[in-house]
Amino acid sequence: MTDLILHHYPQSPFAEKARLMLGFKGLSWHSVMIPAVMPKPDLTALTGGYRRTPVLQIGADIYCDTALMARRLEREKATPALFPEGREAVAASLAQFADQVLFQHGVAINFQPKGLASRFAGMPEAVVKGFIADRQALFSGGAASRLDTSVALSQWPALMGRLETQLQRNGEFLLGDQPSIADLAHYHPLWFVASNKAVADALDNYPAIKAWMGRITDLGHGSSTAMEPAEAIRIAREATPEAMVKASFKSPGGLTSGQAVTVSAVDYGTEAVAGTLVSEDSEELVIAREDERAGLVHVHFPRFGFKIEAV
Ligand SMILES: N[C@@H](CCC(=O)N[C@@H](CS)C(=O)NCC(=O)O)C(=O)O
């Protein structure tokens, strides 16, 4: 196995989801710290422009988006399973709901004025202004818009109430007695709320959720060692992308391998990544690109939530 390298920063909820996936599977990995705001030149040398957090690197293969990372880690180590056999669709669809809907609520609750003040306490005003401007840019041009705080606060009891009831009645985890990707995707937005003392009381009335969060925290992060970004880029340059198994798949867009394409997220952080199509299947889009610093890399995206266009 080639080493797993996670590009992330500590406060990112989706990075926490990725760290927990690695912990759940009991994997060892290298930890590369990336900036929380643009520019991110060392990260984009690998991704070709994709800027969101986190990114998983395995040699010269770069995996964007935690939804695809989960599938790649499942291939790395099948058990314990993130997508339990026979419940693949319910696990993936619940995770998708949480990553989109619950996450937007967690962010809106965090970034209401008292939450923002607490999160950025003691930081220079320029840093706070820079962060706010970066996140405005992140959401420009995509299909998603930020959820209004008052809507998030109003809808929160419905989301929490449903979770609380199910966890009281149906075992330790969302799909029963074993954790799955559905748990990790529901956990990270709540972790984001819990980690901000000015807004953490949004979880106060939900004892079953709190107990479940403790069980997820206990999965841990696996074992990691720090790595410098330059070392990760050197590893990519010296590695050869993994050979792709060619399964027959009819491209919905009529694309053929070797064709010049761009891939971009549909919702936010829509910077397009240009390359040549290597392969596509029902879950994954893979493009090849040549980078001055990282050499030939294959960049992998989930099909769902991304668009691929011929250049
Ligand atoms: N669907 C993506 C969402 C990733 C995401 O929204 N990450 C946030 C951080 S939690 C982000 O990229 N924020 C902007 C940044 O870090 O530059 C995934 O599952 O990886």
The ligand as a Gaussian input file, in Angstrom:
#p B3LYP/6-31G(d) Opt

LIG

0 1
 N      -18.366000      18.093000      -0.308000
 C      -17.068000      18.468000       0.173000
 C      -17.207000      19.675000       1.083000
 C      -15.889000      20.170000       1.638000
 C      -16.019000      21.529000       2.322000
 O      -17.028000      22.246000       2.207000
 N      -14.995000      21.891000       3.066000
 C      -14.931000      23.205000       3.652000
 C      -14.181000      23.131000       4.983000
 S      -15.057000      22.170000       6.160000
 C      -14.107000      24.088000       2.758000
 O      -13.556000      23.619000       1.784000
 N      -13.999000      25.364000       3.088000
 C      -13.158000      26.237000       2.320000
 C      -11.702000      25.922000       2.436000
 O      -11.270000      25.166000       3.314000
 O      -10.957000      26.460000       1.629000
 C      -16.435000      17.269000       0.879000
 O      -17.155000      16.338000       1.259000
 O      -15.197000      17.208000       0.971000

